Amino acid sequence: EFADAVGKGVTHINARTELSEDDRASVVTKLMTQTTPAEVGKKARAIAIDRTAALPPEERVIPVAEDADLNTMTLVLGEEGRYEATLNLDVGTGEGLCAALDPLCRPVPLPDGSPDPRPIEKRRGDAVAQILRTYLSQSTRPMSGGVLPHVTLIRPAAAAATVGGEEAVDRLGFGGPVSAATADLIACDSTLTKVIVDYTGVPLDVGRAERLFTPAIRKALGVRDGGCAHPGCGRPVSWCDAHHIRPWSEDGQTSLDNGVLLCRLHHTLIHHGGWQVYLGRDRHPWFIPPHKPGEPEPEHLRSHNRRTMTDLRAAA
């Protein structure tokens, strides 16, 4: 393994600055001195950069690792409706990606203090999702077709389930059909535009956009919840969705007393993971862990920023 790494390192250097026999011997010595197999590649790149700097300007070439013209990304929608992405990035762009992902990939302990069960691959995936949501929530970004980029969720009215028409299921603009639970999750903290369509899906009328949680209410939620309210989390307000405790689709009010801030991880647990949240008599969120029908109801848990300030009786 070590010899193979050294051989590749020498080849990398020789491709950028031709090595004489003496140079080759010197390079091999440098690569093998105080170096582990995993570090040989970085050391070879450093040697190549140093040797290239000594060449006349007209003979210098951009190192492959730094050549942004070689950057590529493939994005494929698979048969199961999941996206698969492959990136090939220059070292500068990759460094920026790592810097953006790093704070979002850190483990989040469970409410009982046990370690985050998510493997690093899952945490990276969640981090990418958070970066995309943060970007799409900004108003200063390039436009697409005259409008700001956004996630399009198509929610058919009940009357859409007519003979000859498509099934009345929720759909995403790019990804197609999704479950009602995922559609509810996406719609929780969104700008909605009502579009009336006929049974074939042809738009007949477009209403004006309505903002579910106003900036003023979000600010009030931030003051009350201090970030993600889920026990043991506390992620920053800017990372959070505003969740309707009683769903907006079920006539839930868009108000402080019907809202709670949740990061996307814990927002997903409410919609998909069996967790429940309600507003207690103390007017703060309380959480009920998942449990099976017929089992005793678990102890209700305080919101993250109040987990040591009150007891269950205060919310009963």
Helices and strands as residue ranges (DSSP letters): H 2-16, H 21-32, H 37-53, G 57-59, G 64-66, G 68-70, E 72-77, E 83-88, H 91-101, G 102-104, H 120-136, E 153-154, G 158-160, E 171-172, E 176-177, H 180-187, E 191-197, E 203-211, H 215-225, G 237-239, E 240-244, G 248-250, G 256-258, E 259-263, H 264-272, E 276-279, E 285-288, E 301-302, G 304-306, H 312-315
